[in-house]
Amino acid sequence: MNYDFDRIIDRSNSNSAKWDRYRGRDILPMWVADSDFAVLPEIQQALHRRAEHPVFGYTETPTHLIELLVERMRRLYHWNIEPEWLLPLPGIVGSLYLACRATGNPGERVYLPSVIYGPFTKAPGMNSMINQPIPMCIRDERMVIDMDWLEQQPPHPGQLLMFCNPQNPGGSVYRENELRRLAEIVRQQELVLCSDEIHCDLILDRDRRHIPVASLDPDIEQRSITLMAPSKTFNVPGLGCAFAIIPDRVLRSRMKTNPYIVPHVNIMGFAAAEAAYEFGDEWNRQQCTYLAATRDYLVDAINRIPGLNLGPIEATYLAWIDVSALRLDDPMTFFENAGVGMSPGRDFGDPGHMRLNFGCPRSRVEQAVERIAKAVADLG
Ligand SMILES: Cc1ncc(COP(=O)(O)O)c(C=O)c1O
């Protein structure tokens, strides 16, 4: 079956955060990371089926979903996990805070990449902990954490290191040798690693593969919290379903959610996750092919606009565009005035960039490029 990613779906009046921000204004919403693609039909069917049952009580992780996840980790990532390592969670952002709380105390430091998805930088402070940014570096045009810097740091037993693979923003996919080096640093410095892998199934190139860092060896496995979710890949972030994989029993019990501060996973989120992981492989293969073609178009088109620069994007539907050469006081307002609503780079630690979400029909991306090109040309 061929899925239609070109289809334009009217999301106005669907209570969409992405679309409601610019309601009534001619601004293309290309900011928050949900896509404008219709979900896999089996997801919608599973939700319909569940909605037909008239009672929506508290729930537990479906056994079938656990089986699917164990099988998926083995099949896609050659990672043999035990069912009890899985911890269901209503979202990843809250889990970043939980990871800080589970591993450290107020006043202690947390390593995190200096350019990163914004909520990472808020998580340590929520537990009165202190951000310790890891500088980023560019390797073969890919933004990755600077392991040379990290390697030189003294051991901090028990200190948390959070990172994101694939990297948001930037879309870099960490290579096996990089992950092995990171795992070795974590081991030598006796750190705990929290790896946000929410974008792991949005790898755009066939010759790349995602490697969960925890899958590399039993030592890093025991020191790690891996966060994953169907939300980005299968476009169900509004359904609130994610999970952590935590092999170490003590760490897992510390991460266990407290029902007074973290709600249960939504019963519909579980239904969607089950359908996504059971039936979604071919849909996602086609989605990645579609996104890769959009990416090729976008990288070429943006780099033709004088003053803009866009490096390779290996994963995600998020383009990290360098606009620093334009010397704009307020890049977000400038591009909104041009009719394109992107995420400002300052939210990720770099005000010289803008993040454009290209998870939408290509015609909309083309329209956005036209608007951006015109606005930049008008600058003179
Ligand atoms: C790296 C990363 N982590 C977490 C999230 C959000 O996860 P959740 O909606 O499950 O809180 C996003 C959303 O864009 C993300 O890019």
The ligand as an SDF file (V2000), in Angstrom:
LIG
                    3D

 16 16  0  0  0  0  0  0  0  0999 V2000
   14.5470   15.3880   21.7380 C   0  0  0  0  0  0  0  0  0  0  0  0
   13.1370   15.5060   22.1920 C   0  0  0  0  0  0  0  0  0  0  0  0
   12.7750   15.0010   23.3830 N   0  0  0  0  0  0  0  0  0  0  0  0
   11.5000   15.0920   23.8300 C   0  0  0  0  0  0  0  0  0  0  0  0
   10.5230   15.7130   23.0740 C   0  0  0  0  0  0  0  0  0  0  0  0
    9.1130   15.8140   23.6000 C   0  0  0  0  0  0  0  0  0  0  0  0
    8.6840   14.6310   24.1370 O   0  0  0  0  0  0  0  0  0  0  0  0
    7.2730   14.5120   24.8670 P   0  0  0  0  0  0  0  0  0  0  0  0
    6.2690   15.1640   23.9820 O   0  0  0  0  0  0  0  0  0  0  0  0
    7.0720   13.0470   24.9960 O   0  0  0  0  0  0  0  0  0  0  0  0
    7.3970   15.1810   26.1790 O   0  0  0  0  0  0  0  0  0  0  0  0
   10.8590   16.2470   21.8340 C   0  0  0  0  0  0  0  0  0  0  0  0
    9.8470   16.9540   21.0350 C   0  0  0  0  0  0  0  0  0  0  0  0
   10.1340   17.6580   20.1060 O   0  0  0  0  0  0  0  0  0  0  0  0
   12.1830   16.1330   21.3770 C   0  0  0  0  0  0  0  0  0  0  0  0
   12.5530   16.6100   20.1870 O   0  0  0  0  0  0  0  0  0  0  0  0
  1  2  1  0
  2  3  1  0
  2 15  2  0
  3  4  2  0
  4  5  1  0
  5  6  1  0
  5 12  2  0
  6  7  1  0
  7  8  1  0
  8  9  2  0
  8 10  1  0
  8 11  1  0
 12 13  1  0
 12 15  1  0
 13 14  2  0
 15 16  1  0
M  END
$$$$
